[in-house]
Amino acid sequence: MLNNTLPMRQLIVLLMLLLFLNPALAQQGSRSGNVTYTPDITFTLETGIANGKMVFVGRAGTIRGEINPTLHVPENSVVQINLINGDGAVHDIAVPEFGVDSEDITGKGSSTSVVFRVGKSGTFKYICSLPGHEAAGMVGQLVVGEQMAQSEAEQAPVLAQDPNEVGEPVGKREPRHLTVDLETTEIKGQLADGSTYTFWTFNDRVPGPFIRARVGDTITINMANAEDSSHIHSIDLHAVTGPGGGAAATQAVPGESKTFTFKALQPGLYVYHCATPMVAQHIANGMYGMILIEPEGGLEPVDKEFYIMQGELYTSSPHGALGHHQFSIENLLEERAQHFMFNGHMNALTKIHRMEAEVGDTVRIFFGVGGPNATSSFHVIGEIFDKVYQEASLTSPPLTDVQTTLVPAGGATMVEFKVDYPGQYTLVDHALARAEKGLVGFLHVTGEADSEVFQTDEPLSGDGH
């Protein structure tokens, strides 16, 4: 009788060949999606802590030392990702779009790896899938295909306002007639690494330009709505005494310009925003800024001044998702924000723009909340505000020695402090879950360390150390 059974060795070879030709078979019945064939490209990552977040760190090759590095691979290639536990917590590595999820690794020095084929082009995310770890910072991009050198998001313009753009102090000059030209635009810009959003702006920036004047000035606002806009826009400046703060005079259809003039009657730091229905949508999309009306004689001089505004976005996709985010009216009305940001971008004050000071400098921050809904508990980790001009009243005596100050939606404050020790100081809203949704900034302080102010036996990373 003939034996129709194949030898065991031939069965194994045949099975491996089938898996190679159809990697989806390898993933059936396996949570990890691991396969056994030879990779075309290999990356090694290590878990760690950086800038107060849990992160992946490139361990070798061109990504060595990079935080949550972008992994570029050709389409249809076989990719291996090695993961080393560098911090002792429990972690894994997952690429949800390709059904890949490694085993958990526990204990410093433990490791795992995944091997999978990328059968479609695009930008995808890799994460640690343990609860809360992606939100805590363990997320990066896997860019697949011929355009992998520059994803669509990387090609989109950066609309984040430079916090150093504060204009010239008025000093002791007499009142003048000033003219401010503004254009309202609707632009697809970067939201974060690997994601975009269609922002509505004043002068192509979020927030809009910092307007600086003095009490007694006469100010003409010329507002033009770009021809390619899809919506009516306007401007309401809280510094204006008059109908709608100017909004009644500036409702402009696409391609139309409107003008009005007002006199700055009272000093203060004021928010401005679009006031076209629905107002909350226009504000959330980026249409806010600040105008400073200095008192007679101007503000006291300081060494550094910065312009920072907090905003929130309401989208149909969650925070951290790659690609283009769409506005969600349902989340707006429920006041459930997916993203929080300083100056219009998740990385505006951490990667894009740099705020710097030296030990001994006096620092002034013009801080406002565009909103449209959330109140801010503004705080600088490692510093104490010497002066807080509560609710941006510049004629009231400032509060002194303040740790955290409340700023309402559509409100502002001015804080001042002296920097006494070098390092990286983190700006947050002390409703700290918002830091996991993008609301973080850095102030970099250089100079000599004073052991009477602060000392440690451990070496410190960051500026000045």
LINBELZI-V309122 format. One record per run of one state. SS is the DSSP state (~ for helix, > for strand, _ for the rest). FROM is the first residue (numbers start at 1). TO is the last residue. Records with the same first field share a line. If there is no record, write none. Layout:
SS = FROM-TO / FROM-TO
This chain:
_ = 1-7 / 22-22 / 28-40 / 51-52 / 59-60 / 64-66 / 68-70 / 74-77 / 85-90 / 92-93 / 99-99 / 102-104 / 106-110 / 118-121 / 128-138 / 145-151 / 156-156 / 158-159 / 161-176 / 193-194 / 203-204 / 207-210 / 215-217 / 226-232 / 234-235 / 238-242 / 250-251 / 253-256 / 264-267 / 274-278 / 285-287 / 295-303 / 314-314 / 316-322 / 326-326 / 328-328 / 334-338 / 343-344 / 346-347 / 353-354 / 359-361 / 372-375 / 382-384 / 393-398 / 403-403 / 408-411 / 419-422 / 430-431 / 438-439 / 447-465
~ = 8-21 / 23-27 / 61-63 / 96-98 / 152-155 / 243-249 / 279-284 / 329-333 / 348-352 / 390-392 / 432-437
> = 41-50 / 53-58 / 67-67 / 71-73 / 78-84 / 91-91 / 94-95 / 100-101 / 105-105 / 111-117 / 122-127 / 139-144 / 157-157 / 160-160 / 177-192 / 195-202 / 205-206 / 211-214 / 218-225 / 233-233 / 236-237 / 252-252 / 257-263 / 268-273 / 288-294 / 304-313 / 315-315 / 323-325 / 327-327 / 339-342 / 345-345 / 355-358 / 362-371 / 376-381 / 385-389 / 399-402 / 404-407 / 412-418 / 423-429 / 440-446
